Amino acid sequence: MHTFSSIIDALNSMMWGWPMIVLLLGTHIFLTFRLKVPQRKLGTAIRLSVKKDPDARGDVSQFGALATSLAATIGTGNIIGVATAISLGGPGAVLWCWLTGVFGIATKYAEGLLAIKYRVRNANGRMMGGPMYALERGLGMKWLGVVFCVFTAIAAFGIGNTVQANAISENISLVCADFIAPDTCKLVTGFVVAAIVGFVIIGGVKSIAHLCTRLVPFMAVLYVLGCIYILIVNHQYLGEALSLIVTEAFSPRAAGGGATGTVVMMAARYGIARGLFSNESGMGSAPIVAAAAQTRNPVRQALVSSTGTFWDTVVICAITGLVVVTSIIAYPEISQEDGGMLTKKAFGMIPYVGTPILTFGIITFSFSTILGWSYYGERAMEYLGGRRAVLSYRVLWVLLVVAGSVLSLNLVWNIADLMNAFMAIPNLVALILLSGVIAKDTQHYLWDNHLDEE
């Protein structure tokens, strides 16, 4: 087992090292300019995301699809992950994370467009789409669509299920430590969360989207308000924090006696990696639910999908980064070696409610991720084995929520990371090879002002 774990660690380091970072960020930048900077239409995108298009084809509203996507991407990575990037790459990592989000908007836009353009109806009349259909119908590469679905179905059990269930049970066991034994609390929590998850996902995408449209805005607003309070308390350090973030992002100096440029390289590596992992732009997961949206043409939903990266990384990750950096300046005694502790110390500054807000955020973010990724995994399984495979997948999904609540998951997390990287490659193939199709539709609907066409 130790040898297997070492192999997974090595593969992870290779897949999520510079080659994957360059590939993903390069795709973000390529699509940004290939599509004539669709980020310029962010205002229109936000307006469309809260506007119903009920006469259009689809299973859920555009906002419902967006909320479900955000449920899967807004998670502990936004809270703990940004702090971890700062602890490993320094304050400059915040700027690189933010820039990744800005350019990633174009990739999330492109994914949403392909999801609508190549979606199909299944035997039950439900919309099905995602990278697997773009690969099959757009490029005639069904085999690569199958590969994508295999990696998606496996990755979902890790990043979208067990590790999230574990985060929930760990936090609840800390809250209940004075009343119940931790192991017992984790097991009970696992059964309760599994029961709720099972109740929601049995209703399919409409049930998931219905809950997410209510949960996601509430949990995100509460978390952001907590961050704003901390920034108000630390307001005298905001200028210094912003200056430090910018200078450290491009600092040519050496770190710890290393070669010149080490600081900027470390900041870029961890900031970009965290930004890519946080918003999932280019990973291929979000377009699976985007395909279910009620929309009259591909570009309308593409714009709505692109706002997911804006909210997740450009807003939430940036605010988190400012909270952590200002707290480090304000309280030099805070250790920068532990990303998790950085966030806990920062929220601990809010009297009485700071720690509960952070705990609530981690629990709700994790729970919503379980719901969002359950849909991704189900659609991948339906592509591979038809509707019969979905029921078995749901049962296993619920059981693994219980297992994830009580098990140590370091190896599972590493395997999930690896599967995420393998997911991204087929999706990036579709995005790059179909970029001409994306550009043509973007020109017609967006730049030639035919956005309201049926």
Protein Blocks (a to p, Z undefined) as FASTA:
>chain_A
ZZmmmmmmmmmmmmmmmklmmmmmmmmmmmmmmnoopllmmmmmmmmmmpccfkbgcjbd
fklmmmmmmmmmmcfklmmmmmmmmmmnojmlmmmmmmmmmmmmmmmmmmmmmmmmmgcc
dfkopacedjklmmmmmnopaklmmmmmmmmmmmmmmmmmmmmmmmmmmmmmmmmmmmoc
fklmmmmmmmmmmmmmmmmmmnommlmmmmmmmmmmmmmmmmmmmmmmmmmmmmmmmmmm
mmmmmmmmmccbdeehiaehklmmmmmmmmmmmmmmmnoponlmmmmmmmmpccfbfklm
mmmmmmmmmmmmmmmmmmmmmmmmmmmmmmmmlcfkbmklmmmmmmmmpghjlmmmmmmm
mmmmmmmmmmmmmmmmmmmmmmmnojmlmmmmmmmmmmmmmmmmmmccklmmmmmmmmmm
mmmmmmmmmmmmmmmmmmmmmmmmmmnopmmpZZ
